[in-house]
Amino acid sequence: MANHKSALKRIRQNEKRKLRNRYYHKTARTALKVLRNETEKSVATEQLPKVISLLDKLVKKNIIHKNKAANLKSKLTKHVNKLA
């Protein structure tokens, strides 16, 4: 265990950030799941920009990699366009 004051603070900060990042990541996964399971094209078309925005925010906060976000956005867009 660290004894320096700054190291103890760093440990506290890392724990807070880990919990926050886990929450954002789980929220995004849930949103993706909801969009993937959507069968109504109009509803999916409304949800798509919100999910894309959510992914972009995760990239900005370095929670997911930008290429992963790009791949997810591409797959989701194809899925929504394929709905009848």
Backbone atoms as SQL, in Angstrom:
CREATE TABLE atoms (id INTEGER PRIMARY KEY, chain TEXT, resi INTEGER, resn TEXT, atom TEXT, x REAL, y REAL, z REAL);
INSERT INTO atoms VALUES
  (1, 'A', 1, 'MET', 'N', 0.839, -1.190, 0.000),
  (2, 'A', 1, 'MET', 'CA', 0.000, 0.000, 0.000),
  (3, 'A', 1, 'MET', 'C', 0.879, 1.247, 0.000),
  (4, 'A', 2, 'ALA', 'N', 0.459, 2.247, -0.719),
  (5, 'A', 2, 'ALA', 'CA', 1.241, 3.471, -0.841),
  (6, 'A', 2, 'ALA', 'C', 1.152, 4.296, 0.441),
  (7, 'A', 3, 'ASN', 'N', 2.245, 4.975, 0.768),
  (8, 'A', 3, 'ASN', 'CA', 2.274, 5.802, 1.966),
  (9, 'A', 3, 'ASN', 'C', 2.246, 7.293, 1.653),
  (10, 'A', 4, 'HIS', 'N', 2.610, 7.674, 0.444),
  (11, 'A', 4, 'HIS', 'CA', 2.639, 9.084, 0.089),
  (12, 'A', 4, 'HIS', 'C', 1.216, 9.624, -0.021),
  (13, 'A', 5, 'LYS', 'N', 1.078, 10.871, 0.376),
  (14, 'A', 5, 'LYS', 'CA', -0.226, 11.514, 0.344),
  (15, 'A', 5, 'LYS', 'C', -0.778, 11.557, -1.082),
  (16, 'A', 6, 'SER', 'N', 0.087, 11.881, -2.040),
  (17, 'A', 6, 'SER', 'CA', -0.348, 11.986, -3.436),
  (18, 'A', 6, 'SER', 'C', -0.756, 10.625, -3.998),
  (19, 'A', 7, 'ALA', 'N', -0.055, 9.574, -3.563),
  (20, 'A', 7, 'ALA', 'CA', -0.387, 8.237, -4.043),
  (21, 'A', 7, 'ALA', 'C', -1.730, 7.778, -3.481),
  (22, 'A', 8, 'LEU', 'N', -2.000, 8.131, -2.237),
  (23, 'A', 8, 'LEU', 'CA', -3.287, 7.778, -1.642),
  (24, 'A', 8, 'LEU', 'C', -4.429, 8.508, -2.362),
  (25, 'A', 9, 'LYS', 'N', -4.190, 9.761, -2.706),
  (26, 'A', 9, 'LYS', 'CA', -5.190, 10.530, -3.437),
  (27, 'A', 9, 'LYS', 'C', -5.416, 9.915, -4.818),
  (28, 'A', 10, 'ARG', 'N', -4.329, 9.520, -5.472),
  (29, 'A', 10, 'ARG', 'CA', -4.422, 8.910, -6.797),
  (30, 'A', 10, 'ARG', 'C', -5.263, 7.633, -6.740),
  (31, 'A', 11, 'ILE', 'N', -5.093, 6.838, -5.694),
  (32, 'A', 11, 'ILE', 'CA', -5.872, 5.604, -5.526),
  (33, 'A', 11, 'ILE', 'C', -7.355, 5.929, -5.396),
  (34, 'A', 12, 'ARG', 'N', -7.667, 6.970, -4.599),
  (35, 'A', 12, 'ARG', 'CA', -9.072, 7.369, -4.443),
  (36, 'A', 12, 'ARG', 'C', -9.656, 7.839, -5.768),
  (37, 'A', 13, 'GLN', 'N', -8.897, 8.638, -6.503),
  (38, 'A', 13, 'GLN', 'CA', -9.374, 9.152, -7.788),
  (39, 'A', 13, 'GLN', 'C', -9.596, 8.029, -8.788),
  (40, 'A', 14, 'ASN', 'N', -8.654, 7.087, -8.820),
  (41, 'A', 14, 'ASN', 'CA', -8.778, 5.967, -9.762),
  (42, 'A', 14, 'ASN', 'C', -10.025, 5.148, -9.484),
  (43, 'A', 15, 'GLU', 'N', -10.339, 4.945, -8.219),
  (44, 'A', 15, 'GLU', 'CA', -11.526, 4.167, -7.863),
  (45, 'A', 15, 'GLU', 'C', -12.801, 4.887, -8.312),
  (46, 'A', 16, 'LYS', 'N', -12.872, 6.200, -8.090),
  (47, 'A', 16, 'LYS', 'CA', -14.032, 6.971, -8.527),
  (48, 'A', 16, 'LYS', 'C', -14.193, 6.910, -10.032),
  (49, 'A', 17, 'ARG', 'N', -13.088, 7.090, -10.748),
  (50, 'A', 17, 'ARG', 'CA', -13.139, 7.096, -12.207),
  (51, 'A', 17, 'ARG', 'C', -13.517, 5.724, -12.749),
  (52, 'A', 18, 'LYS', 'N', -13.020, 4.676, -12.089),
  (53, 'A', 18, 'LYS', 'CA', -13.348, 3.323, -12.525),
  (54, 'A', 18, 'LYS', 'C', -14.851, 3.079, -12.434),
  (55, 'A', 19, 'LEU', 'N', -15.452, 3.510, -11.318),
  (56, 'A', 19, 'LEU', 'CA', -16.895, 3.329, -11.145),
  (57, 'A', 19, 'LEU', 'C', -17.684, 4.146, -12.171),
  (58, 'A', 20, 'ARG', 'N', -17.243, 5.386, -12.402),
  (59, 'A', 20, 'ARG', 'CA', -17.932, 6.249, -13.373),
  (60, 'A', 20, 'ARG', 'C', -17.828, 5.669, -14.776),
  (61, 'A', 21, 'ASN', 'N', -16.635, 5.221, -15.156),
  (62, 'A', 21, 'ASN', 'CA', -16.431, 4.646, -16.487),
  (63, 'A', 21, 'ASN', 'C', -17.247, 3.375, -16.666),
  (64, 'A', 22, 'ARG', 'N', -17.326, 2.559, -15.612),
  (65, 'A', 22, 'ARG', 'CA', -18.101, 1.328, -15.685),
  (66, 'A', 22, 'ARG', 'C', -19.581, 1.646, -15.908),
  (67, 'A', 23, 'TYR', 'N', -20.072, 2.693, -15.235),
  (68, 'A', 23, 'TYR', 'CA', -21.471, 3.109, -15.409),
  (69, 'A', 23, 'TYR', 'C', -21.731, 3.554, -16.843),
  (70, 'A', 24, 'TYR', 'N', -20.862, 4.414, -17.392),
  (71, 'A', 24, 'TYR', 'CA', -21.039, 4.886, -18.763),
  (72, 'A', 24, 'TYR', 'C', -20.986, 3.730, -19.760),
  (73, 'A', 25, 'HIS', 'N', -20.051, 2.810, -19.551),
  (74, 'A', 25, 'HIS', 'CA', -19.884, 1.686, -20.465),
  (75, 'A', 25, 'HIS', 'C', -21.106, 0.774, -20.431),
  (76, 'A', 26, 'LYS', 'N', -21.616, 0.501, -19.237),
  (77, 'A', 26, 'LYS', 'CA', -22.790, -0.362, -19.092),
  (78, 'A', 26, 'LYS', 'C', -24.024, 0.302, -19.703),
  (79, 'A', 27, 'THR', 'N', -24.162, 1.615, -19.509),
  (80, 'A', 27, 'THR', 'CA', -25.285, 2.351, -20.086),
  (81, 'A', 27, 'THR', 'C', -25.252, 2.260, -21.607),
  (82, 'A', 28, 'ALA', 'N', -24.062, 2.400, -22.173),
  (83, 'A', 28, 'ALA', 'CA', -23.917, 2.332, -23.630),
  (84, 'A', 28, 'ALA', 'C', -24.257, 0.930, -24.142),
  (85, 'A', 29, 'ARG', 'N', -23.794, -0.090, -23.441),
  (86, 'A', 29, 'ARG', 'CA', -24.084, -1.462, -23.862),
  (87, 'A', 29, 'ARG', 'C', -25.580, -1.730, -23.832),
  (88, 'A', 30, 'THR', 'N', -26.272, -1.203, -22.826),
  (89, 'A', 30, 'THR', 'CA', -27.715, -1.376, -22.728),
  (90, 'A', 30, 'THR', 'C', -28.414, -0.676, -23.889),
  (91, 'A', 31, 'ALA', 'N', -27.965, 0.544, -24.208),
  (92, 'A', 31, 'ALA', 'CA', -28.561, 1.287, -25.323),
  (93, 'A', 31, 'ALA', 'C', -28.352, 0.545, -26.643),
  (94, 'A', 32, 'LEU', 'N', -27.162, -0.035, -26.826),
  (95, 'A', 32, 'LEU', 'CA', -26.883, -0.806, -28.043),
  (96, 'A', 32, 'LEU', 'C', -27.804, -2.017, -28.135),
  (97, 'A', 33, 'LYS', 'N', -27.983, -2.685, -27.007),
  (98, 'A', 33, 'LYS', 'CA', -28.825, -3.878, -26.970),
  (99, 'A', 33, 'LYS', 'C', -30.271, -3.533, -27.323),
  (100, 'A', 34, 'VAL', 'N', -30.759, -2.429, -26.772),
  (101, 'A', 34, 'VAL', 'CA', -32.135, -1.998, -27.043),
  (102, 'A', 34, 'VAL', 'C', -32.300, -1.694, -28.525),
  (103, 'A', 35, 'LEU', 'N', -31.320, -1.002, -29.106),
  (104, 'A', 35, 'LEU', 'CA', -31.404, -0.651, -30.527),
  (105, 'A', 35, 'LEU', 'C', -31.320, -1.890, -31.416),
  (106, 'A', 36, 'ARG', 'N', -30.461, -2.833, -31.055),
  (107, 'A', 36, 'ARG', 'CA', -30.330, -4.055, -31.856),
  (108, 'A', 36, 'ARG', 'C', -31.606, -4.893, -31.833),
  (109, 'A', 37, 'ASN', 'N', -32.302, -4.870, -30.695),
  (110, 'A', 37, 'ASN', 'CA', -33.518, -5.680, -30.561),
  (111, 'A', 37, 'ASN', 'C', -34.754, -4.992, -31.117),
  (112, 'A', 38, 'GLU', 'N', -34.603, -3.763, -31.556),
  (113, 'A', 38, 'GLU', 'CA', -35.742, -3.001, -32.091),
  (114, 'A', 38, 'GLU', 'C', -36.141, -3.548, -33.464),
  (115, 'A', 39, 'THR', 'N', -37.451, -3.743, -33.660),
  (116, 'A', 39, 'THR', 'CA', -37.930, -4.258, -34.949),
  (117, 'A', 39, 'THR', 'C', -38.661, -3.191, -35.744),
  (118, 'A', 40, 'GLU', 'N', -39.062, -2.121, -35.093),
  (119, 'A', 40, 'GLU', 'CA', -39.788, -1.028, -35.737),
  (120, 'A', 40, 'GLU', 'C', -38.783, -0.029, -36.314),
  (121, 'A', 41, 'LYS', 'N', -38.844, 0.200, -37.622),
  (122, 'A', 41, 'LYS', 'CA', -37.863, 1.074, -38.276),
  (123, 'A', 41, 'LYS', 'C', -37.943, 2.513, -37.792),
  (124, 'A', 42, 'SER', 'N', -39.143, 3.034, -37.602),
  (125, 'A', 42, 'SER', 'CA', -39.284, 4.436, -37.191),
  (126, 'A', 42, 'SER', 'C', -38.680, 4.683, -35.807),
  (127, 'A', 43, 'VAL', 'N', -38.915, 3.749, -34.898),
  (128, 'A', 43, 'VAL', 'CA', -38.366, 3.880, -33.544),
  (129, 'A', 43, 'VAL', 'C', -36.843, 3.758, -33.578),
  (130, 'A', 44, 'ALA', 'N', -36.349, 2.805, -34.350),
  (131, 'A', 44, 'ALA', 'CA', -34.901, 2.601, -34.456),
  (132, 'A', 44, 'ALA', 'C', -34.223, 3.814, -35.081),
  (133, 'A', 45, 'THR', 'N', -34.885, 4.443, -36.059),
  (134, 'A', 45, 'THR', 'CA', -34.327, 5.630, -36.705),
  (135, 'A', 45, 'THR', 'C', -34.224, 6.786, -35.714),
  (136, 'A', 46, 'GLU', 'N', -35.172, 6.876, -34.788),
  (137, 'A', 46, 'GLU', 'CA', -35.113, 7.908, -33.758),
  (138, 'A', 46, 'GLU', 'C', -34.010, 7.631, -32.755),
  (139, 'A', 47, 'GLN', 'N', -33.797, 6.362, -32.403),
  (140, 'A', 47, 'GLN', 'CA', -32.808, 5.987, -31.390),
  (141, 'A', 47, 'GLN', 'C', -31.376, 6.067, -31.906),
  (142, 'A', 48, 'LEU', 'N', -31.184, 5.849, -33.189),
  (143, 'A', 48, 'LEU', 'CA', -29.832, 5.762, -33.750),
  (144, 'A', 48, 'LEU', 'C', -28.969, 6.991, -33.461),
  (145, 'A', 49, 'PRO', 'N', -29.429, 8.225, -33.711),
  (146, 'A', 49, 'PRO', 'CA', -28.568, 9.384, -33.423),
  (147, 'A', 49, 'PRO', 'C', -28.195, 9.508, -31.946),
  (148, 'A', 50, 'LYS', 'N', -29.105, 9.108, -31.061),
  (149, 'A', 50, 'LYS', 'CA', -28.820, 9.170, -29.625),
  (150, 'A', 50, 'LYS', 'C', -27.717, 8.184, -29.246),
  (151, 'A', 51, 'VAL', 'N', -27.796, 6.983, -29.805),
  (152, 'A', 51, 'VAL', 'CA', -26.789, 5.963, -29.515),
  (153, 'A', 51, 'VAL', 'C', -25.439, 6.365, -30.107),
  (154, 'A', 52, 'ILE', 'N', -25.444, 6.915, -31.309),
  (155, 'A', 52, 'ILE', 'CA', -24.202, 7.365, -31.939),
  (156, 'A', 52, 'ILE', 'C', -23.565, 8.472, -31.104),
  (157, 'A', 53, 'SER', 'N', -24.387, 9.391, -30.613),
  (158, 'A', 53, 'SER', 'CA', -23.891, 10.464, -29.753),
  (159, 'A', 53, 'SER', 'C', -23.280, 9.898, -28.477),
  (160, 'A', 54, 'LEU', 'N', -23.933, 8.902, -27.903),
  (161, 'A', 54, 'LEU', 'CA', -23.434, 8.255, -26.693),
  (162, 'A', 54, 'LEU', 'C', -22.073, 7.610, -26.938),
  (163, 'A', 55, 'LEU', 'N', -21.937, 6.933, -28.084),
  (164, 'A', 55, 'LEU', 'CA', -20.656, 6.309, -28.424),
  (165, 'A', 55, 'LEU', 'C', -19.561, 7.357, -28.602),
  (166, 'A', 56, 'ASP', 'N', -19.907, 8.465, -29.257),
  (167, 'A', 56, 'ASP', 'CA', -18.917, 9.524, -29.455),
  (168, 'A', 56, 'ASP', 'C', -18.444, 10.110, -28.125),
  (169, 'A', 57, 'LYS', 'N', -19.366, 10.225, -27.161),
  (170, 'A', 57, 'LYS', 'CA', -18.979, 10.727, -25.842),
  (171, 'A', 57, 'LYS', 'C', -18.039, 9.750, -25.138),
  (172, 'A', 58, 'LEU', 'N', -18.292, 8.450, -25.311),
  (173, 'A', 58, 'LEU', 'CA', -17.411, 7.453, -24.699),
  (174, 'A', 58, 'LEU', 'C', -16.014, 7.515, -25.297),
  (175, 'A', 59, 'VAL', 'N', -15.939, 7.768, -26.599),
  (176, 'A', 59, 'VAL', 'CA', -14.639, 7.896, -27.259),
  (177, 'A', 59, 'VAL', 'C', -13.916, 9.123, -26.722),
  (178, 'A', 60, 'LYS', 'N', -14.642, 10.209, -26.573),
  (179, 'A', 60, 'LYS', 'CA', -14.051, 11.459, -26.093),
  (180, 'A', 60, 'LYS', 'C', -13.486, 11.297, -24.685),
  (181, 'A', 61, 'LYS', 'N', -14.134, 10.466, -23.867),
  (182, 'A', 61, 'LYS', 'CA', -13.685, 10.238, -22.496),
  (183, 'A', 61, 'LYS', 'C', -12.716, 9.061, -22.387),
  (184, 'A', 62, 'ASN', 'N', -12.299, 8.523, -23.525),
  (185, 'A', 62, 'ASN', 'CA', -11.347, 7.393, -23.579),
  (186, 'A', 62, 'ASN', 'C', -11.864, 6.155, -22.851),
  (187, 'A', 63, 'ILE', 'N', -13.170, 5.921, -22.921),
  (188, 'A', 63, 'ILE', 'CA', -13.736, 4.721, -22.314),
  (189, 'A', 63, 'ILE', 'C', -13.719, 3.581, -23.325),
  (190, 'A', 64, 'ILE', 'N', -13.972, 3.894, -24.598),
  (191, 'A', 64, 'ILE', 'CA', -13.813, 2.901, -25.661),
  (192, 'A', 64, 'ILE', 'C', -12.925, 3.496, -26.748),
  (193, 'A', 65, 'HIS', 'N', -12.350, 2.643, -27.561),
  (194, 'A', 65, 'HIS', 'CA', -11.460, 3.073, -28.643),
  (195, 'A', 65, 'HIS', 'C', -12.269, 3.649, -29.793),
  (196, 'A', 66, 'LYS', 'N', -11.694, 4.604, -30.497),
  (197, 'A', 66, 'LYS', 'CA', -12.434, 5.268, -31.572),
  (198, 'A', 66, 'LYS', 'C', -12.775, 4.314, -32.713),
  (199, 'A', 67, 'ASN', 'N', -11.912, 3.337, -32.993),
  (200, 'A', 67, 'ASN', 'CA', -12.215, 2.388, -34.064),
  (201, 'A', 67, 'ASN', 'C', -13.361, 1.453, -33.670),
  (202, 'A', 68, 'LYS', 'N', -13.413, 1.090, -32.399),
  (203, 'A', 68, 'LYS', 'CA', -14.520, 0.255, -31.929),
  (204, 'A', 68, 'LYS', 'C', -15.836, 1.012, -32.081),
  (205, 'A', 69, 'ALA', 'N', -15.825, 2.282, -31.732),
  (206, 'A', 69, 'ALA', 'CA', -17.026, 3.102, -31.872),
  (207, 'A', 69, 'ALA', 'C', -17.426, 3.209, -33.336),
  (208, 'A', 70, 'ALA', 'N', -16.449, 3.388, -34.210),
  (209, 'A', 70, 'ALA', 'CA', -16.742, 3.502, -35.639),
  (210, 'A', 70, 'ALA', 'C', -17.350, 2.203, -36.160),
  (211, 'A', 71, 'ASN', 'N', -16.805, 1.069, -35.729),
  (212, 'A', 71, 'ASN', 'CA', -17.346, -0.224, -36.149),
  (213, 'A', 71, 'ASN', 'C', -18.778, -0.411, -35.644),
  (214, 'A', 72, 'LEU', 'N', -19.015, -0.051, -34.390),
  (215, 'A', 72, 'LEU', 'CA', -20.365, -0.185, -33.827),
  (216, 'A', 72, 'LEU', 'C', -21.362, 0.716, -34.558),
  (217, 'A', 73, 'LYS', 'N', -20.963, 1.952, -34.834),
  (218, 'A', 73, 'LYS', 'CA', -21.863, 2.882, -35.532),
  (219, 'A', 73, 'LYS', 'C', -22.188, 2.358, -36.929),
  (220, 'A', 74, 'SER', 'N', -21.191, 1.803, -37.595),
  (221, 'A', 74, 'SER', 'CA', -21.406, 1.266, -38.938),
  (222, 'A', 74, 'SER', 'C', -22.383, 0.098, -38.910),
  (223, 'A', 75, 'LYS', 'N', -22.163, -0.831, -37.978),
  (224, 'A', 75, 'LYS', 'CA', -23.040, -2.002, -37.884),
  (225, 'A', 75, 'LYS', 'C', -24.464, -1.602, -37.513),
  (226, 'A', 76, 'LEU', 'N', -24.595, -0.652, -36.585),
  (227, 'A', 76, 'LEU', 'CA', -25.926, -0.217, -36.181),
  (228, 'A', 76, 'LEU', 'C', -26.661, 0.483, -37.317),
  (229, 'A', 77, 'THR', 'N', -25.943, 1.295, -38.078),
  (230, 'A', 77, 'THR', 'CA', -26.559, 1.991, -39.204),
  (231, 'A', 77, 'THR', 'C', -27.035, 0.991, -40.249),
  (232, 'A', 78, 'LYS', 'N', -26.210, -0.016, -40.523),
  (233, 'A', 78, 'LYS', 'CA', -26.624, -1.068, -41.463),
  (234, 'A', 78, 'LYS', 'C', -27.862, -1.789, -40.946),
  (235, 'A', 79, 'HIS', 'N', -27.867, -2.077, -39.633),
  (236, 'A', 79, 'HIS', 'CA', -29.010, -2.785, -39.038),
  (237, 'A', 79, 'HIS', 'C', -30.299, -1.966, -39.190),
  (238, 'A', 80, 'VAL', 'N', -30.210, -0.664, -38.901),
  (239, 'A', 80, 'VAL', 'CA', -31.398, 0.194, -38.974),
  (240, 'A', 80, 'VAL', 'C', -31.877, 0.316, -40.415),
  (241, 'A', 81, 'ASN', 'N', -30.939, 0.449, -41.354),
  (242, 'A', 81, 'ASN', 'CA', -31.315, 0.580, -42.765),
  (243, 'A', 81, 'ASN', 'C', -31.940, -0.704, -43.309),
  (244, 'A', 82, 'LYS', 'N', -31.553, -1.829, -42.741),
  (245, 'A', 82, 'LYS', 'CA', -32.059, -3.121, -43.203),
  (246, 'A', 82, 'LYS', 'C', -33.487, -3.395, -42.710),
  (247, 'A', 83, 'LEU', 'N', -33.906, -2.712, -41.639),
  (248, 'A', 83, 'LEU', 'CA', -35.247, -2.922, -41.108),
  (249, 'A', 83, 'LEU', 'C', -36.299, -2.493, -42.122),
  (250, 'A', 84, 'ALA', 'N', -37.401, -3.240, -42.145),
  (251, 'A', 84, 'ALA', 'CA', -38.462, -2.916, -43.125),
  (252, 'A', 84, 'ALA', 'C', -39.653, -2.299, -42.435);
